[in-house]
Amino acid sequence: MEPLSVAIHAVKRASLQLGQSVAVFGAGAIGLLVLMLSKLSGAGEVFVVDLQGHRLRKAKELGASEVFDNARGDAVEKIFEKTSQLGVDRSFEAVGVEGTLLQSLRVLKKGGASVLVGIFENPEVKIPANIFVQREIALMGSQGYCWDFQTALTLLGEEKIKLEQIITHVLPLSSLQKAFEYLMDPKRKAVKIVIQCE
């Protein structure tokens, strides 16, 4: 519920309109939920960028128009190719890294907006200020709020969002440390791990 409410708030912050194009940087639980909610909100093309193949495959399963491995060339250039060099209307940064924050700004078309959802381990980042003037773009922050839980409950109750689609592992409480190890190990192909009380 909590990750879903975070994603709901981010998509609300974006004021996403029907048919608008979207780029999501980060295909973890939050990024995938943003993808699902963007599609549900009537977005047109939704591009997803990540470094891990299993997460990109999951994004494709969940309806991403195209997915891009950020380790294999500049994803921004590839998205511009797919959008006739226009860029996207909205972007979401769900990683918390300077590089993807800059990409989320560079990928926008003139007048576009980026929503920052990721939490940064190093919050001191450098952003080229002129891009905001030259492209008339906006950057806004987003976090989850308790009042978005009701929206989350409604979407789940109506089966418009199915959380089980992003759950890759279910572990007992006694394996909490193992869950963190799984998340850090790409070989485990973890997206969202649920801890069950024993």
Buried (B, 14 or more C-beta within 10 A) or exposed (E): EEBBBBBBBBBBBBEBEEEBBBBBBBBBBBBBBBBBBBBBBEBBBBBBBBBBEBBBBBBBEBBBBBBBBBEEEEBBEBBBEBBEEBBBBBBBBBBBBBEBBBBBBBBBBEEBBBBBBBEBEEEEEEEEEEBEEEBEBEBEEBEBEEEBBEBBEEBBEEEEBEBEBBBBBEBEEEBEEBBEEBBEEEEBBBBBBEBEEE
